Amino acid sequence: MIIGGSASQDLAAHVARELGEELCYVETRKFPDGERYLRITGEVADEVTVIQSTGYPQDENLMELLFIISNLKDLGAKKVRVVVPYMGYARQEKRFNPGETISAKIICNLIEAAGADEFITFNIHEECVLNFFDIPARNISAMPAIAEYIKQITDEKPLILAPDKGAYGFAQEISEIIGCDCTYLAKVRLGPDKVETKIVDVRCDSESENTVNVDSVKGMHAIIIDDIIATGGTIVNAINILKQYGAKSVDVCCVHGILTNNGATRIYAAGADKIIATNTLSSDTSRVSIAKSIADVLRD
């Protein structure tokens, strides 16, 4: 049985269709004072998978998720598997400044205390967050789904570029599936007070001497890849550099398209042709479905 929370109902429906499983509906509404009402409609199976992202509004979506999990256990579910495609609060996995709340730890504790037996998420920003769980917890990559989408929308071999070294692993994962080159941007110190972001020369193929460098960018269809895009500042910088070195076109891909503070507008204004995100969060940029990826994990 599959249940979709308010933030992921379409995704849950597609997962249920992929698996040929029953989709159980949740009735939810707000009382006049803002409190949430939730009712699970239908008989509860012994094993249930709940799919609910906890993006904006984070607190509401998280509270709904906790209600669903606890209610399922009260109604007799023996195993509740929780799929949170995008996990809110996961970027605060430690105290960066004295006195800060370790938000990610609290969220993990709440989900487990509500009755979750297994936890699955996609491209969590810091995988160490999963160590806060005492139940089985898995981090799944959406890069294969993105790579397949890229293959469908382009007839040529693109250049995959990570906006910084931290995202280079994503670029490598996609380039290996597509069979194309990849590289990343890095800050290079030119003097005591001068830092410049440059395209890094990298080996494209371990069996050849080919490298990606600034000359390789000219005339290429470039695709920038990252896990999360929020304000888009890093992406805008990457687009400007690619355009400077003669990229024919630039698309922007990510798993979680948060795109706050006019992030999408800024990216398009910088010269991006398309912004492509998965449907871990629902938005106008959600072009890549992870339904099959979730179904494959649930089949294991």
N, C-alpha and C positions, 0 to 999 in steps of 0.2 A: 504493500500500500504506500502511495506517495501523497504527501500533504504539502501544499505550497502556502507559505505565509503571504501577506499582502505585498511584500516587496519582490516576490519571486513567483507569482502565480503562473505567468506565461511560461517561464522556464520549467516549473514543476510539471505543467501539462505536457510539454514536449518530452521531458524525461519519462513520464508515465507512458507516453505513446511509444518511445524508443524501446521500453522494457515490456510493453504489453501488460502493464500493471494498472490496477484500479487507482483512480485519482479521487481522493477524499477532499471535500470542500470544507472551508472554514468560514463561518459567519462571524464577521467582526464589525464593530461600530463603536462610536464614542458616545458616552453619556454627556448631557449638557455641561457637567462640571469638568469634562476632559478625560475622565477615567475610561478605560477600555473594556468593552464587552467582547467575549470570545466564546464561540460554540462550535464544536466539531460535529458536522452533520454526517451521520452514517455510523455503521458498526466499525469498531476499531479492531484491526488485525493484530496478531501476535507480534509481527515485526512491521515497523513503520519507519519510513524515511521522511524527514522534515527538511524542506528546502526553503531557506529564508536568508537573504542578504541583510546585513545590518549597517547599510549605508544610510544616508540622510533620509528621513530624520532618524538618526542613530538610536536615540533613547526609546522612541516609540517602537521601532522595528525590533530592537533587542527585547523590550518588555513583552512584545507579542510572541517572540520566539520562546521565551521562558514560560509564558502561559501555555503555549501549545505543547511543549515538552512535558511539563508537569501534568497537564490535563490528560495527555495520552497515557501516562503511567497510572494515573488515578482510574482511567477507564479500562485498564487491563492490558495495555501493551507490555509485552515482555522485553522487547528490545526496541529502542528508539535510536536510529542513526540520524545524526544531524549534519546536514550539508549547508555550510555558510559560504556561498560563492565569494562574497566580499565581506571580510570581517572588520567591522569598525573598531576603533581604539587599538588596533594591533600595532600601531607605530609608536606606542608608549610602552615599550617592553622593559624599560629600566628608568632609574632616576637620572635624568640628564642634569638636573639642578637640585640642590638640597630641598627636601620637603615635598617633592612632587609625588603624585599618586602613580603607582605602576598600574595603569588602567588595564592593560592587556591581561595581567594576572587576575584581576578582579573579574573581568568578563569570562575568562576560562573557568574560574571557580563557580560563577553563577550558572553557567551552562551545564557544568557537571552536576552541581547541586540540584538543579531542576530535574535531573534524571536521565541525561544523555548517556548512552552506552558507547557511542563511537562518534568521532568528530572528523569532518572532512572539509577542507577549504581549498581555495585556488590562489596560488602565487601570493601567499602571505608575505608582507614586506620583510619581516624578520622571522625565519623559521624557528628560531629558539623559543618563540612564543608558545609553540606546541608543547614544550617541556613543562608548562604550567598545568597541563592536564595529567590526571592519573588514569584516564581511559585511553584506548587507542586513538591516536590523532594523526591525520595524514595531510600533507600539503601536495596538491596536484598541480601540474603545469598546464596552462592553457595554450602554451606556445605551439603544440602540434595543430590545434584547431585554427590558430591564427595563420600558421604556415599553409594549411590547406586552403584557407580563404584567399591568401595572397596568390597562390598558384592559379586560382580560378579567375582572378581579376586582372592578371597581367600575362602577356604572351612572351615577355622578354625576361631575362635573368636580372633581377634587381640587385642593388647594393644594399645590404642590411647594415644599419648603423645604430649603435647604442650611444645615447647622449652623454654617457660617462662610463668609466670602467666598471662600476658596480652593476650596470645593466648588460655588460658584454656577454655574459653567459646566456642571456635571452637571445641576443643576436646570433650567437654561435648555434644555439639549438635550432633556431628557425632556418639559418643558412644551410645547416646539414640536411634538413628535410627537403628544402627546395633545391639544393645543389648550386648555391651561388656564393659570392664573396660577402664578407662581413668585416666590419672594423668598429672603432669607437673613438670618441673624442676625449682628450685629456688636457688638463691645464699644464702648460709649460712655462716655467719661470725664465723670463728673458733678462731680468735684472733685479736689483733689490726691491724696486717698486713697480715692476711691470710683469704681469702674468697674461699669457695669451692662450686661448683654447684652440687646439690644433687637431687635425685628423691624424691618428696614429698609424704609422706604417706597420702592417701586420702580415704574417704569412697566411695566405689563403688556403693553401693545400699542403699538407705535410709531405706530400710526394713530389712537390714541385718547388720552383724558386719564385713563383709569383707572389707579389705583395700588393696590398691595397695602399695607395698613397694619394696625395692630392691630385696627381695627374689621372688617376683611375676614376675620379669622380666625374670629370667632364663628360657631359652627354649621357650620363647614367640616370636611370629611374631609381631614386634613393628612397628607402623606407626606414624611418626612425622607429625603433622599438623600445618600449619601457614597460615596467609592470604597472605603475600608477602614474597618471597625469592629473595633477590638481590645478594649480594656477597656470601651468604651461610655460613658465619662465625658462626652464632648462631646454624645453623643446624649441622654443622660439630662437634661442641662441644656436641650437643645432641646425635649424632651418637656414638661418642667416649664413652660417659657415658653408653649408652645402651649396647654397645659391652663389656664394662668393667664388667657390671653386668650380662652378659651371654645371651643377646637376641639372638635368633636363626637367625633372619633376620630383616632387617630394610628397610622399604620403606619411602619415603618422599613425602608428599602431600602439595599442596598449591593452592590457587585460582589464584594468579598472579605470574607466573614464569618469573621474570625479568632476573635473572641469569646473572649478569654482572661480568666482571673480572674473567672469568673462574670459575664462581660459580658452574656450573654443574660438571666440572672436579673435583673440590675440594670435592664435596659431594660424588661423586662416589669413589674417592680415599680414603675417610674416611670409606667406607664400605657399602654405600647404595646400595640396589639391584635395586631399581627403583626410578625415580623422576616422579611424577605425578602432572601435573598442569591442569587447565581448559583452554579453548580456549578464555578466555578474551584477551589473547595475543597469537599470533601465533608463535609457536616454536616446536622443536622436542619433547618437554615434554608435549605438549597440548593433553592429552589423554581423558579428561573429557569434554563433550560438555554441555554448559549451554543453548543451543537452546530451549529445552523444558521449562527450568526455565523462560526464557524470554517470551516464548509464553504464559505460564501460567499467568504471570503478565499482559501481554497485553490483555488477555481475561477478566480480572477483570473489 
